[in-house]
Amino acid sequence: MWDPTQYERFKDERAQPFRDLASLIERRPRMRVVDLGCGTGELTRELHDQLAAEETIGIDNSETMLLKSQSFGSEALRFEKGDVEGFVTDRPFDLIFSNAALHWIPDHDHLFAKLVALLSPHGQLAVQMPANHDHPSHRIATEAAVSFGISPRTVNVLPPERYAALLHHLGFARQHIRLQVYGHILPSAADVVEWTKGSTLTPYREALSAERYEEFLAEYSARVVAALGEERPYFYTFKRVLIWGTF
Ligand SMILES: C[S@@+](CC[C@H](N)C(=O)[O-])C[C@H]1O[C@@H](n2cnc3c(N)ncnc32)[C@H](O)[C@@H]1O
């Protein structure tokens, strides 16, 4: 159950990696595009306009996120509720795009092979995913989940060089893969919790009752603040992997 209001508290910071990823795409005429895990659709709209795409489809499995998407749709841009893992198409795409979504899905060797099969012969793949699982903000969330008796999130994101090899073996002739560190200036370490509440902690909120989740948050926040210290403002480093390739 995604909470778009919490997610968008850091809208500008979350939009920058999207724009960095979009800038890697080669603009070609009359592209057919899919945005997997499109969220509210606001950035899908930006992508669609930037590429002057012929057709764009946004796919997401969260009703709460998709609620907002209707205001961004048009004749050439539509949104559908669906799961990335079960996604199929009867016509190939010129671009498969995904910003901050595929890290929720396991087995990337299998997933990427499946996505590549949906691309046209000169198609492009552009994917951005957080890779910050070794930061205390994420590590402590995993530890707190275990101490609350719920399954911790699995780390699905591979090291960048694994994506380079994967794209090579999947037949991409050109590729650009990089790990980028985004630095976010937050008022204090406690604000890191506001950040993770909108994304990383989502499955924990779902797995716990409202009361237990409040207890979880209190314990998690105390441990995060103890680990990150009193520095004000707090400089939150956030690693992301950016992946682009074409045949
Ligand atoms: C962090 S948000 C990113 C949203 C959007 N791409 C953006 O950049 O603003 C991740 C989105 O992925 C969606 N998502 C996660 N797993 C998914 C899956 N298996 N199938 C479809 N959508 C999924 C979530 O519902 C959520 O809207």
The ligand as an SDF file (V2000), in Angstrom:
LIG
                    3D

 27 29  0  0  0  0  0  0  0  0999 V2000
    9.3200    4.2700   -5.7240 C   0  0  0  0  0  0  0  0  0  0  0  0
    7.8630    4.2350   -6.6680 S   0  0  0  0  0  0  0  0  0  0  0  0
    8.4140    4.9720   -8.1990 C   0  0  0  0  0  0  0  0  0  0  0  0
    7.2930    5.5200   -9.0150 C   0  0  0  0  0  0  0  0  0  0  0  0
    7.6880    6.2280  -10.3220 C   0  0  0  0  0  0  0  0  0  0  0  0
    8.3970    5.3640  -11.2360 N   0  0  0  0  0  0  0  0  0  0  0  0
    8.5160    7.4630  -10.0210 C   0  0  0  0  0  0  0  0  0  0  0  0
    9.6970    7.4800  -10.3590 O   0  0  0  0  0  0  0  0  0  0  0  0
    7.9710    8.4120   -9.4330 O   0  0  0  0  0  0  0  0  0  0  0  0
    7.8080    2.5090   -7.0590 C   0  0  0  0  0  0  0  0  0  0  0  0
    6.5300    2.0950   -7.7800 C   0  0  0  0  0  0  0  0  0  0  0  0
    6.6920    0.7530   -8.2630 O   0  0  0  0  0  0  0  0  0  0  0  0
    5.4610    0.0950   -8.1130 C   0  0  0  0  0  0  0  0  0  0  0  0
    5.7240   -1.3450   -8.0960 N   0  0  0  0  0  0  0  0  0  0  0  0
    6.5130   -2.0380   -7.2350 C   0  0  0  0  0  0  0  0  0  0  0  0
    6.5250   -3.3450   -7.5510 N   0  0  0  0  0  0  0  0  0  0  0  0
    5.7270   -3.4840   -8.6470 C   0  0  0  0  0  0  0  0  0  0  0  0
    5.3250   -4.6050   -9.4430 C   0  0  0  0  0  0  0  0  0  0  0  0
    5.7870   -5.8300   -9.1750 N   0  0  0  0  0  0  0  0  0  0  0  0
    4.4900   -4.3830  -10.4790 N   0  0  0  0  0  0  0  0  0  0  0  0
    4.0290   -3.1320  -10.7590 C   0  0  0  0  0  0  0  0  0  0  0  0
    4.3720   -2.0270  -10.0300 N   0  0  0  0  0  0  0  0  0  0  0  0
    5.2040   -2.2140   -8.9990 C   0  0  0  0  0  0  0  0  0  0  0  0
    4.8880    0.6310   -6.8170 C   0  0  0  0  0  0  0  0  0  0  0  0
    3.4990    0.4430   -6.7430 O   0  0  0  0  0  0  0  0  0  0  0  0
    5.2900    2.0960   -6.8840 C   0  0  0  0  0  0  0  0  0  0  0  0
    4.2990    2.9010   -7.4650 O   0  0  0  0  0  0  0  0  0  0  0  0
  1  2  1  0
  2  3  1  0
  2 10  1  0
  3  4  1  0
  4  5  1  0
  5  6  1  0
  5  7  1  0
  7  8  2  0
  7  9  1  0
 10 11  1  0
 11 12  1  0
 11 26  1  0
 12 13  1  0
 13 14  1  0
 13 24  1  0
 14 15  1  0
 14 23  1  0
 15 16  2  0
 16 17  1  0
 17 18  1  0
 17 23  2  0
 18 19  1  0
 18 20  2  0
 20 21  1  0
 21 22  2  0
 22 23  1  0
 24 25  1  0
 24 26  1  0
 26 27  1  0
M  CHG  2   2   1   9  -1
M  END
$$$$
